[in-house]
Each structure stands twice: as structure tokens, then as C-alpha cells.
């Protein structure tokens, strides 16, 4: 697909490999073909992009499922909005 002019990404941690060697081999083959390896965390961060959007809370909740410590960030943001007044 990269040769067809598309930017192709593969979410490496969204699949199961039988070993670390199999995973590394797959990533190397993808990279040789022009596919960009990425992670679930990176994809969710790029989707979220900014807090200043109506669906930010839902995206933060989703992000918190794959990155549990992120729930603290979302809670901190909600509290700051309560204290300082949100713009959403």
C-alpha cells in the first residue's frame, strides 16, 4: 500500500506474537515495506490531540483503559475545569 501513495501504519501492540523475535522480525519487514510502526498509546494520543473539543472526555476515558495512569491526568483536568471554569 505505501507504493500506492498511502501512509500505512501498523499498531504493533494490537497483535499477539509468539515471541519477541517474531515481533521484531515483523516490525523490520513492515519498516522495509515503508509501513510505519506505532502503538495504541500513540494512536490514542494523536486522536485526542487537544482537550478543547466536545468528545475529549470520552477519548480520555478510552485512553485511560490502555494507559491506567492517564486516568489521573483526566481527573486532574476535570478538577481544574471545575475550579477555574472550563471553556467547553
Beta strands, then each sheet from edge to edge (+ up, - down):
strand 1: 9-11
strand 2: 36-38
sheet 1: 1+ 2+
end
